[in-house]
Amino acid sequence: MNISIIIPLLNEQESLPELTSWIAKVMQENNFTYEIIFIDDGSTDNSWETIENLSEENSFVKGIRFFKNYGKSQALHAGFAKAEGNVIITMDADLQDSPDEIPELYNMIINDNYDLVSGWKKKRYDNAFTKNLPSKLFNAAARKTSGVKLNDFNCGLKAYKNVVIKNIEVSGEMHRYIPVLAKNAGFSKIGEKVVIHQARKYGESKFGMSRFVNGFLDLITIWFLSKFGKRPMHLFGAMGTIMFLIGFLSTVYIGFIKLYRLYHDLPYNLVTNNPWFFIALTTMIIGTQLFLAGFLGEIILRTKNNEERYKISKEINL
C-alpha cells in the first residue's frame, strides 16, 4: 500500500464526507493505493455514524472510536499503530489542510528520501493576535530549543516514512513535537513544504490560547527528555553536588572564623546568630534534595509507564 492517511477528529461530522471525497479524487488521479483511518477522539455529535456510513460506501475508509476524549497525541498513536502504508500522511479533519498537497509530500518521502516532511502554513487565515503571533513565538522557541529548523511545528499536515512512526512514542500532548521525537530517535532528514491553509468551513476551532501555554510547557519537557531523559542523575546529581559543596564549604568557613576569633580572644557571635549559616544550611538541604531527585528519576525510568492509554470503543475495517 502506498499511503495511509491518518485523521484525528473531534465533532467534525459536517466536513467528513467532503474531505473523504476530496482525498479519494486526489488518490485516484495519482493511482495511489491507500487507506483513510479516521480516529474519533470522543466526539459527541454524529461523527462516528458518519464514519460508519462512509466505510460502508468506501472500502478504503477505516475508523477507530475512543470511549472518551483522550487528545490528539493518543489519537495519532492509535492511528500509527494501525497504519500499513509505506508513507503515512497526517492531516486535520476540518478541511483547513488540502489533500492536493499529498502527492508532493509523498514524492518528497519516496523520491527525495526524507524521513519526515512537515507542512508550513506560511499564509494563515487565523486571527493575527490570538493565534498567529503566539504561534510565531512558540515556533521560534521550539526551533531554538530543539535544533529542528521548522517554521511551523503545529501544522497537522505531515508525511512520514512508515519506519519513523513505528519507532517513536507519541504520548501526553507531544504531537506538536513529533519532528523532535523523530530526530531524537535517529531520523535526521527532516524537510518542510509550504502548504495551503484554508479557512475553516464548518464548526469552530477546538483549540484556544491554552494550547500555546501547554505547548511551551511541553517544549520544556521534551528539551529535558532529549538532554537528560535517559540520565536524570547527570542534571540533578550535578546540581545537587554543587549546591551541597557550596553550602558545606560555607559552613566550614563560618566555623573556621569563629574558632579563629576564639583562639585570638576576639569578639565573636554564635554561629546560629549568623544569617549566612542558615543560607549555607538551606543550600546543603536543597543540594541533598536535588541529588535524591536524580536517584528517584533513575528509579522511575526503570518502572513501567502508568500513563492512561486510550481505550478503543469500536473499529471499522481494521
C-alpha positions as CSV (number, residue, x, y, z in Angstrom):
1,M,0.0,0.0,0.0
2,N,1.3,3.4,-0.9
3,I,-0.3,5.8,1.6
4,S,-2.1,5.7,4.9
5,I,-3.9,8.9,5.8
6,I,-4.5,9.3,9.5
7,I,-7.1,11.9,10.5
8,P,-7.8,12.6,14.2
9,L,-11.1,14.3,14.8
10,L,-13.5,15.7,17.4
11,N,-17.0,16.8,16.4
12,E,-16.4,17.2,12.7
13,Q,-19.4,15.4,11.2
14,E,-20.1,18.1,8.5
15,S,-16.6,18.1,7.0
16,L,-16.0,14.3,6.8
17,P,-18.0,13.4,3.6
18,E,-16.4,16.3,1.7
19,L,-12.9,15.5,3.0
20,T,-13.3,11.8,2.0
21,S,-14.4,12.7,-1.5
22,W,-11.6,15.2,-1.9
23,I,-9.0,12.7,-0.8
24,A,-10.4,9.9,-3.0
25,K,-10.3,12.2,-6.0
26,V,-6.6,13.1,-5.4
27,M,-5.7,9.4,-4.8
28,Q,-7.4,8.2,-7.9
29,E,-5.8,10.9,-10.1
30,N,-2.4,9.7,-9.0
31,N,-3.1,6.0,-9.0
32,F,-2.2,5.6,-5.3
33,T,-3.2,2.6,-3.2
34,Y,-4.3,4.0,0.1
35,E,-6.4,3.8,3.2
36,I,-8.0,6.6,5.3
37,I,-8.1,6.0,9.1
38,F,-10.4,8.3,11.0
39,I,-9.8,8.4,14.7
40,D,-12.9,9.7,16.6
41,D,-11.5,11.2,19.7
42,G,-14.7,11.0,21.8
43,S,-17.0,13.1,19.6
44,T,-20.4,14.0,21.0
45,D,-22.0,14.7,17.6
46,N,-22.7,12.2,14.8
47,S,-19.1,11.9,13.6
48,W,-18.9,8.2,14.3
49,E,-22.2,7.5,12.5
50,T,-20.8,9.5,9.5
51,I,-17.6,7.4,9.5
52,E,-19.7,4.2,9.6
53,N,-21.7,5.3,6.6
54,L,-18.5,6.3,4.7
55,S,-16.9,3.0,5.4
56,E,-20.0,1.1,4.0
57,E,-19.7,3.1,0.8
58,N,-15.9,3.0,0.5
59,S,-13.7,0.1,1.5
60,F,-10.7,2.3,1.9
61,V,-12.3,4.1,4.9
62,K,-11.4,2.7,8.3
63,G,-12.2,4.0,11.7
64,I,-11.3,3.9,15.4
65,R,-13.5,5.3,18.1
66,F,-12.4,6.2,21.6
67,F,-14.7,5.9,24.6
68,K,-13.9,9.5,25.5
69,N,-11.7,12.4,24.5
70,Y,-8.0,11.4,25.1
71,G,-6.4,14.1,23.0
72,K,-4.7,14.4,19.6
73,S,-1.5,12.6,20.7
74,Q,-3.3,9.5,21.7
75,A,-5.4,9.6,18.5
76,L,-2.3,9.7,16.4
77,H,-0.7,6.9,18.5
78,A,-3.7,4.7,17.7
79,G,-3.6,5.6,14.0
80,F,0.2,5.0,13.8
81,A,-0.2,1.5,15.3
82,K,-2.8,0.5,12.6
83,A,-1.2,2.2,9.6
84,E,0.1,-0.1,6.8
85,G,1.1,2.3,4.1
86,N,4.7,3.0,3.0
87,V,4.1,6.7,3.6
88,I,2.0,8.0,6.4
89,I,0.1,11.3,6.0
90,T,-1.4,13.0,9.0
91,M,-4.0,15.8,8.5
92,D,-6.8,17.6,10.3
93,A,-10.4,16.9,9.6
94,D,-11.6,20.5,9.5
95,L,-10.8,21.0,5.7
96,Q,-8.1,23.5,6.6
97,D,-5.5,21.1,5.3
98,S,-5.7,20.5,1.5
99,P,-5.4,16.9,0.2
100,D,-4.0,18.3,-3.0
101,E,-0.7,18.6,-1.1
102,I,-0.5,14.8,-0.6
103,P,1.2,13.8,-3.9
104,E,4.1,16.3,-3.4
105,L,4.5,15.2,0.2
106,Y,4.6,11.6,-1.0
107,N,7.2,12.3,-3.6
108,M,9.4,14.1,-1.1
109,I,9.4,11.0,1.1
110,I,9.9,8.4,-1.7
111,N,12.0,10.3,-4.3
112,D,13.9,12.7,-2.1
113,N,14.3,10.2,0.7
114,Y,13.1,12.4,3.5
115,D,12.3,10.7,6.8
116,L,9.7,13.3,7.6
117,V,8.2,16.3,5.9
118,S,6.3,18.9,7.8
119,G,3.8,21.3,6.3
120,W,4.3,25.1,6.7
121,K,1.2,27.2,6.6
122,K,3.1,30.3,5.6
123,K,-0.1,32.3,4.9
124,R,-2.7,31.8,7.5
125,Y,-6.4,32.7,7.9
126,D,-6.4,32.7,11.7
127,N,-6.7,35.7,14.0
128,A,-3.3,37.5,13.9
129,F,-3.3,38.4,17.6
130,T,-4.8,35.3,19.3
131,K,-3.2,32.6,17.0
132,N,-0.6,33.9,14.5
133,L,1.6,35.9,16.9
134,P,1.6,33.3,19.7
135,S,2.3,30.6,17.1
136,K,5.4,32.5,15.8
137,L,6.8,32.9,19.3
138,F,6.2,29.3,20.0
139,N,7.8,28.1,16.8
140,A,10.8,30.3,17.4
141,A,11.3,28.9,20.9
142,A,10.9,25.3,19.6
143,R,13.5,25.9,16.9
144,K,16.0,27.3,19.4
145,T,15.4,24.6,22.0
146,S,15.2,21.5,19.8
147,G,17.6,22.3,17.0
148,V,15.0,21.2,14.4
149,K,14.7,24.0,11.9
150,L,11.0,24.1,11.1
151,N,8.8,27.2,10.7
152,D,5.5,25.5,11.8
153,F,5.7,22.8,14.4
154,N,1.9,22.9,14.9
155,C,0.9,22.1,11.3
156,G,-1.2,18.9,11.3
157,L,-0.3,18.1,7.7
158,K,2.8,16.0,7.8
159,A,4.3,13.0,5.9
160,Y,6.4,10.2,7.4
161,K,8.2,7.0,6.3
162,N,6.4,4.1,7.9
163,V,9.6,3.2,9.8
164,V,9.5,6.6,11.5
165,I,6.0,6.3,13.0
166,K,6.7,2.8,14.2
167,N,9.7,3.8,16.2
168,I,8.5,6.9,18.1
169,E,6.2,7.1,21.1
170,V,3.7,9.9,21.0
171,S,2.2,10.5,24.4
172,G,0.8,13.3,26.6
173,E,0.5,16.3,24.3
174,M,3.7,15.7,22.3
175,H,2.0,15.6,18.9
176,R,3.4,19.1,18.3
177,Y,6.9,17.7,18.7
178,I,6.8,14.6,16.5
179,P,9.7,16.0,14.4
180,V,11.8,16.4,17.6
181,L,10.9,12.9,18.7
182,A,11.9,11.6,15.3
183,K,15.2,13.5,15.4
184,N,15.9,12.0,18.9
185,A,15.1,8.6,17.6
186,G,17.8,9.0,14.9
187,F,15.8,10.1,11.9
188,S,17.7,13.3,10.9
189,K,16.5,14.0,7.4
190,I,13.6,16.3,8.2
191,G,12.1,18.6,5.5
192,E,9.5,21.2,5.2
193,K,7.0,22.2,2.5
194,V,4.9,25.3,2.2
195,V,1.2,24.2,2.1
196,I,-2.1,26.0,1.6
197,H,-4.0,27.0,4.7
198,Q,-7.8,27.2,4.1
199,A,-10.3,29.0,6.2
200,R,-12.5,26.7,8.4
201,K,-15.7,25.8,6.6
202,Y,-17.7,24.1,9.3
203,G,-17.9,24.4,13.1
204,E,-15.4,26.2,15.4
205,S,-11.8,25.7,16.3
206,K,-11.3,23.2,19.2
207,F,-8.1,25.0,20.3
208,G,-7.7,28.2,22.3
209,M,-4.8,30.2,23.8
210,S,-4.3,27.5,26.4
211,R,-2.7,25.2,23.8
212,F,0.3,27.6,23.5
213,V,0.8,27.7,27.2
214,N,0.7,23.9,27.2
215,G,2.9,23.9,24.2
216,F,5.6,25.8,25.9
217,L,5.4,23.6,29.0
218,D,5.7,20.5,26.7
219,L,8.6,22.2,25.0
220,I,10.5,22.3,28.3
221,T,9.6,18.7,28.9
222,I,10.9,17.5,25.6
223,W,14.1,19.6,25.9
224,F,14.7,18.0,29.3
225,L,13.9,14.5,28.0
226,S,16.2,14.9,25.0
227,K,19.1,16.1,27.1
228,F,18.6,14.2,30.3
229,G,15.7,11.8,29.8
230,K,17.9,8.7,30.0
231,R,20.2,10.0,32.7
232,P,18.4,12.4,35.0
233,M,21.2,12.0,37.6
234,H,23.5,13.8,35.2
235,L,21.5,17.0,35.8
236,F,20.0,16.7,39.3
237,G,23.1,14.9,40.7
238,A,25.5,17.6,39.3
239,M,23.3,20.5,40.6
240,G,22.8,18.8,43.9
241,T,26.5,18.1,44.4
242,I,27.5,21.7,43.5
243,M,24.9,23.2,45.9
244,F,25.8,20.8,48.7
245,L,29.5,21.6,48.3
246,I,28.8,25.4,48.3
247,G,26.8,25.1,51.5
248,F,29.2,22.7,53.2
249,L,32.3,24.9,52.4
250,S,30.4,28.0,53.5
251,T,29.6,26.3,56.8
252,V,33.2,25.2,57.3
253,Y,34.3,28.8,56.6
254,I,31.8,30.2,59.2
255,G,33.0,27.7,61.7
256,F,36.7,28.4,61.0
257,I,36.1,32.2,61.5
258,K,34.5,31.5,64.9
259,L,37.4,29.3,66.0
260,Y,39.9,31.8,64.8
261,R,38.2,34.6,66.8
262,L,38.1,32.3,69.9
263,Y,41.7,31.4,69.6
264,H,42.8,35.0,69.4
265,D,40.4,36.2,72.1
266,L,38.5,38.4,69.6
267,P,34.8,39.2,69.9
268,Y,32.5,36.6,68.2
269,N,28.8,35.7,67.7
270,L,27.1,32.4,68.0
271,V,27.1,30.5,64.7
272,T,23.3,30.3,64.9
273,N,23.2,34.1,65.1
274,N,24.9,34.4,61.7
275,P,22.4,34.6,58.9
276,W,24.9,33.2,56.4
277,F,24.9,30.0,58.4
278,F,21.2,29.4,57.6
279,I,21.8,30.3,54.0
280,A,24.5,27.7,53.8
281,L,22.4,25.1,55.7
282,T,19.5,25.7,53.2
283,T,21.8,25.3,50.3
284,M,23.0,22.0,51.6
285,I,19.4,20.8,52.1
286,I,18.4,21.8,48.6
287,G,21.5,20.1,47.2
288,T,20.7,16.9,49.0
289,Q,17.1,17.1,47.7
290,L,18.3,17.6,44.1
291,F,20.7,14.6,44.5
292,L,17.8,12.5,45.7
293,A,15.6,13.7,42.9
294,G,18.2,12.3,40.5
295,F,18.1,9.0,42.2
296,L,14.3,8.9,42.1
297,G,14.4,9.8,38.4
298,E,16.7,6.9,37.7
299,I,14.4,4.6,39.6
300,I,11.3,5.9,37.8
301,L,12.9,5.2,34.4
302,R,13.2,1.6,35.4
303,T,9.5,1.3,36.2
304,K,6.5,0.8,33.9
305,N,4.9,3.9,32.4
306,N,1.5,4.1,34.0
307,E,0.1,6.9,31.9
308,E,-3.5,6.3,31.0
309,R,-3.8,4.9,27.4
310,Y,-6.7,5.4,25.1
311,K,-9.4,2.8,25.2
312,I,-10.9,1.9,21.8
313,S,-14.7,1.6,21.7
314,K,-15.1,0.4,18.1
315,E,-13.2,-0.2,15.0
316,I,-14.1,-0.4,11.3
317,N,-12.2,-2.5,8.7
318,L,-9.1,-2.8,10.9
